[in-house]
Amino acid sequence: MNIDYILQNHGIGGYVKKDKTPPPQCTNFIATKGNAIVDLSWVNPVDSDFVGIKILRKMGSYPTTVTDGTVVYTGANIAYTDTTVVNDTTYYYRAFAYDWDNNYNTTLQQDIATPRAYVLYGVKIDTTNSNPALALTYTDGAIGFTSALGNNGSFNAGSWADKFPFNLIKPCLYKNGAVNYYLNPNNYAQKADGVTASDITSGTNGDVMIEFPKIYWKFETIGTDLYVRYSDVKIDASYKCLGHLRGTTEKDKCYISAYMGYNLSSELRSLSGKTPTVSQPIGAFRTLAQANGVGYDQMAFNQLTMLQVLYIVMFKNRDSQAALGRGYVDGNSSATATGGANSKGMFYGETTGKQQNKFCGIEDFYGNLRYWIDGFFSGSEWHILTANQNFNDTGSGYVDNGQGATANLSGYISYVQGTTETGFIVKATAGSATTHYSDYGYLSASCLPYFGGAWTIADDAGAFFLQAINSASNANASIGARIMSL
């Protein structure tokens, strides 16, 4: 016990002066949900009269007094894990600082949490190992899993067929910002019942889109290892659902076009059997995409990063052309029409370079055409600028994620920016067509990006081919676009 406190409050000769003033309250009290646990953290006050923190919880409302609820913790630590909780139950926590005379500070320090079961899958990439596949090992819930393989014309899902989110990703007809009806994942020409014909060509019933549930991801570098993880919940503040975020609002679903975009009546559409629209600058395609209505946009960077995260974990290989398939990239005379992979399932790839690939139901994920990526701009000093809304040609109003380079970069990717926000943007170019990421990348100052790789681009194409080398006026026959809705 503090001697100054004794002399000040208890006097001499047996006379006791009762202390009635509580210590300052703790601060930054946070309850973080987990799987059958709630992690509690706080900052203790600095005061000679401070003894500890008493934490209570209730269901239905916050505790109002130090006796109103279940006592979870009493002590002077700055963190505690509540393991006596049940998943999918909402708990209200409140913390009270107290002193030697059991005076409790009732200033509000409270938080709410609903623990729940979650999945967490990931890979560790040894950045010093140039082998595209052997540098990767599974982590967290994916330990012991078998990776997918799709480059032989017969897709093998490995351990992933029934795992989140692949078991929830669905093709659909999407109209006016809502699902009209779902499609047979093995044949888009049919509704989900596998019998009734679907209208995937006229546009009357909507666009062929792929529905993605909300996904949270995190990039983390520890030493020379890059960890890429994703979950169905926000495990902590470092996990972000950027692909499902508009402004600060989280959306439950995100929709990405199954096909390269086609201009139908001045709207960019996702329809089968169409010659993709090309030779438009990024701003013109943006206008066509947004003409579909509220929530529609051109394919954007955060959604691309989401797909790349899913690819790298599912296939456990940085060389996507070796793992998923070449794509329509070798020796072809022009772009091909949409719908060539309608009956080839949700994943498809092969080795000739003359067939369209599919990833998560998206035809021509890479190959056939490059396509513009919105919501990304490489600034004049190579600062990486990103946004989830209000897309434009200059990065105006975008978030600055730091400087990605000190000179223009071009070449096969050997090292990536590797943050949750910047993902797989090129950072170093000491790779090749068969090492590291095995795709070509560019990061040039004051430029906009396209992704994927066109019909004759061969080894340069792949899941990590992102080239920020374009002015806002660039347009040619090898560049198209996709739509999304969020």
N, C-alpha and C positions, 0 to 999 in steps of 0.2 A: 504494500500500500504506500502511496506517495506521502512522504513526511510533511510536506507543505500542506497537503490536503487535510491531514490529521490535525495539525495545529490550527488551521483556519476554521475548520468545521466542527471539531470536537472539544475545543477548549482545554482548560486545565482543572485538575482536582475533581474529576468525575462529572463535571457539567458537560452535557452533550448538546451541541447546536445542530439541529436536524437540517441536513441539506435537502432542499426541495427543487433544485435546478438541474434538469437533465443535461447530459452532454449534447454537443451538436449531432445531428443525424448523419448517418452514412450517406454517400452519394453514388451515382452511377449504378444503381441497383438494377441488375439485368437477369431475367429468367430466360434461358435458352432451351428449347425443346430438343429431345433426343428420342431414341428408341427405348421406351419404358424408363426414361430418366428425364430430369430437368436439372440443368446446370445453372447454379446461382452464383453470381459474382457481384462485388460491390467494393467501394473504397471506404475504409474506416476513417472516422474523424480524428484529427490530431488534437487531443485534449487530455490533461492530466487526470481528469475525473472519468475518462472513458474506460469501461470495463469490457463491454462486448456488444454483440448484435443478437437480437432474438428475432427469428423469422417464423412467421405463421403462414398457413395456407388455408383456403376454403374453396368450396365449389359453389358456383352461382354468384358470388360477390366477394369483394375484398374484405379481409378482417378489419373490423373497426376499432378494436382494442387489443391489448396484449393477452387477453384471455379468449378472444373470439376466433376460434379456429384450431387447427392442429399445429402444434409446435414442431417445426421441421429442424431447426438448428438453433443452438445457443453457444456463443463463444466469440473469440476475437480474431478468427481467421478472415480471409477476404474472398473465400470461395467455398462452395459446398455443393455436392451432387445429391439431389433428392432421388433416391432409388425406390421409394415406396409409392410410386404413382402407377396408374394404369393408362395404357395407350388409348388415344382418342377421347380422353377426358380432359376438360379444361380446368385448370387450376389457377387461382388468384393468390399471389404471394404479396406479403407486406413485411418490411423490415423495421425494427425499432432499436435504436441505440439506447443503452442503459449505463448507469453508473453504480458506485459502491452502495448507494442507498436505494437501489432499484427504482430510480427515477427514469422513466421512459420518454424518449423523444417521439412525439406523435406526428412530426412532419411527414408528409406523404412520401414514402419511398416504396413503390410497388410496381409489379409487373405481372403479366399473364402469360401462360404457356400451355400448349396442348401437345403432350408427347405423343409420338406415333411411330410405328414401325416404318423404316425407310430402306431403300436400296442405295448402295454406294459402290460404284464400279470404277476402275481406273487402270491406267498403265504407267509404268515408270520407264522413261526413255533415258538410256545412258548416252549422253550427248558426245562422249568420247569414242563411241563405237559407231563406225560408219556403216555397218551392216543394217539395211533397212528393217529387217525383221528381228534379228538376234539381239539388237540393242534394246528391245522392248520386253518387259515382263509384266504380268498382271498383278494388280494390287487389290487390297480391300476385299470386297465381296466377289471379285472376279478371280481370285487366286484358285488355281486348279481348273479353270475354264479352258475350253478349246476354242481357238479363234475361228472366225468364219473364213470361207474361201469361195470365190466366185468366178475365177478366171478360166474355167474349163467348160463353160456352157451349161453346167449343172451346179447350181448353188448349194453349198453346204453351210448351214447356219452355225455349225459347231454347237456351243452351249447357249446360243443367244435366241433361239426361236421363241422361247416363252419368257424372255427376260425384258424388263422395262428398259427403254420405251418401245422396243421393237414389237412387242405383243400388243401395243396400243396404237401404233401408227396405221392409219387407214386411208385408202383412196376414196374420194367422194366427188359428187357433183355439187358444186358450191355456187350459190346464186344470191346476189344482193346481200352479201355479208353473212350468209347462214348456209348450213348444209341442207341441200335439197334431198339427196339420198346417197347412201354409201354404195361402193362398187365392189365387185368381186376382185380381190387382190391378185388373182391368177388370170383374170381376163377382164379388162376394163370395159369391154363391150357388153358386159352383163352387170346387172345390179347385184347387191351383196348375196341375194338368194341363189346365185349361180344359174338361174334359169331365165329370168326376165331380161329382155334387151334393154340396154341403156342408151341414152342419146349423148354421145361424147363428141359429136362432130358439128352439130348445128349451132350450138351456143344458146339455144332456147331454154334448155334446162339448167344452164350454168356452165361453169368451167371445171375441168378435171383438176382437182387439187389434192394435195396430201395433207392430212391432219396430223399434227404433232402435239402430244401432251406437253405440259410445262416441264422443262428440264433446267436444273441448276448445275452449273459447272464451275470448276476452279482449276487454275494453272498454278503450280508452285515449283520453284527451283530450290533444291537442296544440294549443295555442293555442285557436282557436275551432272546431276540427275534432274530431269524435268518430269514432274508428275502431272498427269492430266486425269481429272476425276469428274464424274457427274453423279447426280442423285435426283430423286423425285421430290426431295424436300430441301429447304434452305437449312443446311446443317448448322451453319454459323454465318456471320456477316460476310465472310470471304467467298461464299458460294452465291452466284448470281444467275438469274434467269434472263439473261440479256436478250435471248431470242424471243422472249415472250413479254417484253417490256416496251410500253409506249409512255414516254415521259417517265413518271414514277409509278404508273399503274401496271400491275402484273395481270396478264391475260392467261386464262386457263388453256387456250388452244392457239396454235399458230398454223396458218395454211400456206403452203408453197406449191407453185404450179408443177404439175406432172410433166408438162411439155414446155419447149421453147415457145416464146410468145408469138402470137399472130394478130395482126391489125385487122379487126372486124368492126367496121362502122366507127372508126376513130377510137376504139377501145382495144387495149392489149389483152388478148384472150389466151386461154390454155385449152386447146381443142385438138382432137386427133385428126390425122389425115391432111394436115395443113403444111404449106411451105412457110417456114418461119420468116418473120419479118426481120429485115436486116438494114444496114446502111442508114441508121439513124443515130444522132448523137445522144448522149446519156439524158439530156434534158428533154428531148422529144419523146424518148421512151418513158421517162418519168410521167410526162403529161398523159400519155396513152394509158399507162397503168392506173393512175389516179382517176381517170375518167370513168372507171368502173364503180366508183362510189366511195363513201366514207370507209376508212380502214384499209383500202387497197393502196399498194405501192409497188414499185419495182423491187426486185430482190435486193436485200440489203446485207451489209457486212455481218451484223450480229447473227442473222439466220444462217449465213454461210459458216460462221465459226461453230454454231451449234451442230451443223451437219458434219463438219470436220472432226469435232470432238466425238460424235457417235461413230464415225468411220474408224478413227484411230483406235478406239477401245474395242470395237467389234472385230476388226480385222487384224489388229496387233501387228501392223506392218506399215512402214512409212512409204513404201513403194506401192501405190494404189493400183498401178497398171499390172503389177505382178500378182496382187492379191485379189482385186475385184475384177480387173479386165482392162484391155487396152482402150476400149471406147472407139468411137468412129473417128479415127485419127490417121490412118495409114493409107496413102496412095489413092484417096478418093478425089473425084473431080469437082464436087460441089457439096453443099449441105444437103442433107436428106430430110424427107418429110417427117412430121411427128407421128407417133403411134406405132412405129416399127417394133417396139418391145411390149405392146399391149398385153400379149398373152404369155409373157416370160416371167411372171411373178413380180415380187417386190424388189428382188435383187437379181442382177444378171450381168455377166461379163464373159468375154472369151479372148482369144489371143491373136486373131487375124487383123484387128484394127479396122474391120469393115462392117461391124455391127454396133448398134447403139447399146450402151450400158444402162443399168438402172441401179439406183441406190435409194433405199427407203421409199421405193415407188416412184422416184424422180428419174424420168428418162433423160439421157444425155446429161447426167450429173457433171461429167466432163466429156469433152469431145463433141463433134458435129459443129458446134459454134462456140466461140467465146461469148460470154454474156456480161453485161454491165452489172456492177455491184454498187449500190447506192449506200449512203450513210458512212462513207469513208473518204477522206481526203488527206493526201500527203502534203504537208505545208511547205512553205518556202525554205524552211530550215529542217525539212524532213520530220517535222513533228507529226505524229499519228493522230489525226482528228477523226472522231467517230460520233455518230448520233443515232437515235432510234426514232426520230420524227423530224419533220421540217427539213427534208433532204434538199440539198442544193448543190451547185457546181463548184463552190469555192470553200466549203467547210465553214461557212458563216454560222456561228452559234453552236458549233460542234464542241465536244469535250476534248481537251488536249490531254493525250495519254503519254506525253513525253516524246523526246527525240529518238527516232528509230535508226538514224544513220547520220553520218557527217559528210557523206558524198553519195552520189547515185549508185545504187546497187543493181547488178544484173548477173544472173547465172543460176546454175543449179543450187538449190537451197541446201545448206549444211547446218544452219542454225536458225532458229526462229525467235521472234520477240518474246514469246512465252509467258505472257501475263494473261490473267483472266479476260482482260479487255482487248488485248492485241493478238492473242492466239497465235496463229501459224504464219503471220506476216514475216517475210524474209528478213534476216538479220546478218547472215553471212552466206557467201556463195562459193564454198570450197567443195561442193558436192559434184555428183555426176548423175547420169541417167540410171545408174544401178547402185548408188550409195546414198546414205542419209535419206533425205525426203524425195529424191529421184524426180523432182519436178522443177521447172524453171520459174524463177521469181524476179520481179523488178520492184524497186522502191525508188522512185525519182521525185525530186522536189516539185511542188506545185502541180501535182498530177492526180488523176482519177483512175480507178482500177477496173479491169475486167477479169473474169475468171474462166477456167475450164480448159480451153484449147480447142482449136478448130479442126476441120476434116483432114488436113494434111500435116498437122503439127507434130505427129509421131511421139517421140520420147518426152518432149517438153510438157505434155499434158498430164493431168492427174488431179487428185483431190486437194493438192496444195499449190496448184498453179494459180497464183494471184499476181497480176502485173499492174502496178500503179505507174503507168507510163503515158497516160492519155491526157490530152487537153479536152476541154468541154466541147470542142467543135469536131473532135475525131468521129468519123463514121466510115465504115467500109463493109463489104459483103461478108466478112467473117465474124461480125459482131452482131449479136441479137440481144434478147432480154427475156426475163421471166417476171411473172407477177407473184405477189404474195398478199396475204390479208392478215391483219392483226388487230 
